[in-house]
Amino acid sequence: MKVRGVRSSAFIDPAGGNRDRVERLLVSAIGVLLDHLSTAASRPPLPPPAAKRLPVSIPDRGRPEGEILIELRRLVERSANVANPSYAGHMDTLPSVVSVLGEIAAAGLNNNMLSREMSGIFTDLERSLTAEIARYFGLPAGSGGVLASGGTLANLQALAVARNARLGVKRKGMAGIQRRPLIVASEGAHTSIEKAAMLLGLGTDGVERIPADRSGGMDPDALRRFLHRPGKGRFPFALVGTAGTTVAGAIDPLPELAVEARKAGLWFHVDASYGGAMVFSPSLRGRLRGIALADTITFNPQKWAFVTKASAMVLFREMKRLDGRFRIGAPYMGNGDGLPNLGEISLQGTRPVEVLKLWLTFLHLGTEGIAGLTEEACRLTRRLADRLGRIAGVEVAAPPPMNILAFRVSGADRRTEALQRFLLARGVFLSLPNHAGRRWIKAVLLNPYLDEGWVDRLSDSILEYMRSGISQRAAPKRAENARI
Ligand SMILES: Cc1ncc(COP(=O)(O)O)c(C=O)c1O
């Protein structure tokens, strides 16, 4: 290939003409990444504040490999340091090594999950693996799922199928609907439920938020009261239970929700984006009790199963319902074997081979590895909750049902904010969500390299802060290499 302006390493020559040169580039790039990631603990979790804008101009002449590597290094160095164990503010952490490998291989192969003829082996892998995961969640024969690029899309697809099944609007749309359709969810449910309602023609007011009880999960009495009298002209058709709320990791009482959903004829969807990973642990699985009764489940292995982003799925109790309630056939993609193309039954059309990194991660960690990681994270979180519970003036949201802990300085939003900054100055990034009208500090103990020493140093720092009466004004600025 000789095209003016196109460098000889622009593509991998299918006839092997530039293998060495491409290899040098790829190996050097992996080197940049490894240099960075294997020293992550020595850098603060957040990069220095970014400039407001990053001006770019696309060059006329393509740049040589050396410059590409320099640019890669420059951007890598400014990225959020999620691999640092003290980056503990969100549901993000370092990915499994083999998921990075799967990501690279998938990118190189560039198959398309749209249709069987474009990705036969990976289509089969996705169908088999989602069916196997559905089995772990206790769904019956005939269940399965499709991957989606993130939990928001997975929730959207689940609720689209729910809407089409309960309202019968797949063909004619919402125009003739007389009563106001409602999705019912707890106050702690993720905002992607509102996004789905907006996109499904219900409007964001189409989500009825049920208050939580002291555990942070949906109050089942409040749910019953609402379902008994939803209001004139209002028509609840789907109930969303959450297994792992975004701020506090709370789990809705799924068995009770399942009963209410059945009694009221509602579609029962469980958003287990985060907490779903516990299904692989024999000792934690019980916390998801009731999930096997769901019609659909969202699960994001990109969170607590350590797969690179994006990795999410929607599981269906009955895969065959997709045919009547969602599938849009693509006759131009005929493959003659009667099996659906994934692009016909999933929300996205063209999409990358996200199943490879997922499968390699399960293969490498095994369910035992995932179980061990989730159990250890829960143990450390309990330890942190116990220690914080003993510090006067610190309020813990609820006993943590998993590895997310929300806490605050009792009755003091500004001191809570100052405490978060104090911890950041000591090298620990915890986030600062608004929740139930108050400021909270959220810790997500996700990184496999966290240990008891880290938990104890963190709680000692919080104790020191509370005892010292450090005020908002006096909270120190962030130190570059400070550590707890
Ligand atoms: C409970 C829950 N559901 C859904 C989502 C949305 O997932 P995504 O950001 O992958 O779209 C999140 C994200 O944090 C979540 O916590």
The ligand as a Tripos MOL2 file, in Angstrom:
@<TRIPOS>MOLECULE
LIG
   16    16     1     0     0
SMALL
NO_CHARGES

@<TRIPOS>ATOM
      1 C1        -27.2390    1.3690   40.1330 C.3       1 LIG1
      2 C2        -26.7550    1.9100   38.8290 C.ar      1 LIG1
      3 N1        -27.4920    1.7060   37.7210 N.ar      1 LIG1
      4 C3        -27.1230    2.1850   36.5260 C.ar      1 LIG1
      5 C4        -25.9570    2.9030   36.3890 C.ar      1 LIG1
      6 C5        -25.5890    3.4510   35.0390 C.3       1 LIG1
      7 O1        -24.5330    2.7380   34.5060 O.3       1 LIG1
      8 P1        -23.6180    3.3710   33.3310 P.3       1 LIG1
      9 O2        -22.9160    4.5470   33.9450 O.co2     1 LIG1
     10 O3        -22.7180    2.2450   32.9670 O.co2     1 LIG1
     11 O4        -24.4940    3.7720   32.2120 O.co2     1 LIG1
     12 C6        -25.1540    3.1390   37.5150 C.ar      1 LIG1
     13 C7        -23.9150    3.9110   37.4000 C.2       1 LIG1
     14 O5        -23.2110    4.1650   38.3280 O.2       1 LIG1
     15 C8        -25.5660    2.6390   38.7650 C.ar      1 LIG1
     16 O6        -24.8610    2.8690   39.8760 O.3       1 LIG1
@<TRIPOS>BOND
     1     1     2 1
     2     2     3 ar
     3     2    15 ar
     4     3     4 ar
     5     4     5 ar
     6     5     6 1
     7     5    12 ar
     8     6     7 1
     9     7     8 1
    10     8     9 2
    11     8    10 1
    12     8    11 1
    13    12    13 1
    14    12    15 ar
    15    13    14 2
    16    15    16 1
@<TRIPOS>SUBSTRUCTURE
     1 LIG1         1 GROUP 0 **** ****
